[in-house]
Amino acid sequence: MIKIANVSKHYGSFQVLTDCSTEVSKGEVIVVCGPSGSGKSTLIKCVNGLEPFQSGEIIVDGTSVGDPKTNLSKLRARVGMVFQNFELFPHMSITENLAIAQVKVLGRKQDEAIDKGLKLLDRVGLKAQAHKFPGQLSGGQQQRVAIARALAMDPICMLFDEPTSALDPEMVNEVLDVMTELAKEGMTMMCVTHEMGFAKRVANRVIFMDQGRIVEDDSKEEFFANPRSERAQQFLAKILHH
């Protein structure tokens, strides 16, 4: 579903990604973790062309992301993305937030888009909030709306960029529960997250990054039981200790 081959990216002289390669099969859930500034978010933003990269290749379901001829808007409509800060339109109701991209990008009729949005809102446990505005919801509820909005586009895979890091601790689980359900249903997912409990429960593989490189790419069992690099051992010791 996703093939990343020898991808490198730099801002001026600063190298953000160095020779990153991995593959994600259909239905796989990959957790990408590592210290701050290790290139995790940049890597998944390259997958749907939100960040350009200078060398290497990324293929998503047969489409080359870096090819100048690729219609990135069309690609992004098929690759769901959930950000740290929800990115909902504050002046639109929840229903309108869920419908707008379906109408504008996919060309769905308004009624059909609203109907689809409401079904997905129900799926993330928020049907009662349909007529409210984002500012009236908690952070956890807004993030669940953002997930429903991404799903409304019928994505072939989902990218999550630290979806719980802006949330109060009490709200984290309600978002992870929705992500866990998606994983169980067979959605292909790449998740940048520090939630190691989620990784242990749901991931097929864990990718550990440090200084712009993929240092480890292993099954979750192998990664947690026997991290090979010293950097991953230090990271896990700190993060699992608390």
HUMOCOR-V313918 format. One record per backbone hydrogen bond with DSSP energy under -1.0 kcal/mol. NH is the residue of the N-H (numbers start at 1). CO is the residue of the C=O. If there is no record, write none. Layout:
nh:NH co:CO
nh:NH co:CO
This chain:
nh:2 co:24
nh:3 co:59
nh:4 co:22
nh:5 co:57
nh:7 co:20
nh:8 co:55
nh:9 co:17
nh:11 co:14
nh:14 co:11
nh:16 co:9
nh:17 co:9
nh:18 co:212
nh:20 co:7
nh:22 co:4
nh:24 co:2
nh:28 co:25
nh:30 co:189
nh:31 co:205
nh:32 co:191
nh:33 co:207
nh:38 co:35
nh:43 co:39
nh:44 co:40
nh:45 co:41
nh:46 co:42
nh:49 co:46
nh:50 co:45
nh:51 co:45
nh:54 co:8
nh:55 co:8
nh:57 co:5
nh:59 co:3
nh:60 co:63
nh:61 co:1
nh:63 co:60
nh:65 co:58
nh:70 co:67
nh:72 co:70
nh:75 co:71
nh:76 co:72
nh:77 co:73
nh:78 co:75
nh:80 co:157
nh:82 co:159
nh:87 co:85
nh:92 co:89
nh:94 co:132
nh:95 co:130
nh:97 co:93
nh:98 co:94
nh:99 co:95
nh:100 co:96
nh:103 co:99
nh:104 co:100
nh:105 co:101
nh:106 co:101
nh:108 co:102
nh:113 co:109
nh:114 co:110
nh:115 co:111
nh:116 co:112
nh:117 co:113
nh:118 co:114
nh:119 co:115
nh:120 co:116
nh:121 co:117
nh:122 co:118
nh:123 co:119
nh:124 co:120
nh:125 co:122
nh:126 co:121
nh:129 co:126
nh:130 co:127
nh:132 co:129
nh:136 co:133
nh:137 co:134
nh:142 co:138
nh:143 co:139
nh:144 co:140
nh:145 co:141
nh:146 co:142
nh:147 co:143
nh:148 co:144
nh:149 co:145
nh:150 co:146
nh:151 co:147
nh:152 co:148
nh:153 co:150
nh:154 co:151
nh:156 co:78
nh:158 co:188
nh:159 co:80
nh:160 co:190
nh:161 co:82
nh:162 co:192
nh:165 co:162
nh:167 co:164
nh:171 co:168
nh:175 co:171
nh:176 co:172
nh:177 co:173
nh:178 co:174
nh:179 co:175
nh:180 co:176
nh:181 co:177
nh:182 co:178
nh:183 co:179
nh:184 co:180
nh:185 co:181
nh:186 co:183
nh:187 co:182
nh:189 co:28
nh:190 co:158
nh:191 co:30
nh:192 co:160
nh:193 co:32
nh:196 co:194
nh:199 co:195
nh:200 co:196
nh:201 co:197
nh:202 co:198
nh:203 co:199
nh:204 co:29
nh:205 co:29
nh:206 co:218
nh:207 co:31
nh:208 co:216
nh:209 co:33
nh:210 co:213
nh:212 co:38
nh:213 co:210
nh:215 co:208
nh:216 co:208
nh:218 co:206
nh:220 co:204
nh:223 co:219
nh:224 co:220
nh:225 co:221
nh:226 co:222
nh:233 co:229
nh:234 co:230
nh:235 co:231
nh:236 co:232
nh:237 co:233
nh:238 co:234
nh:239 co:235
nh:240 co:236
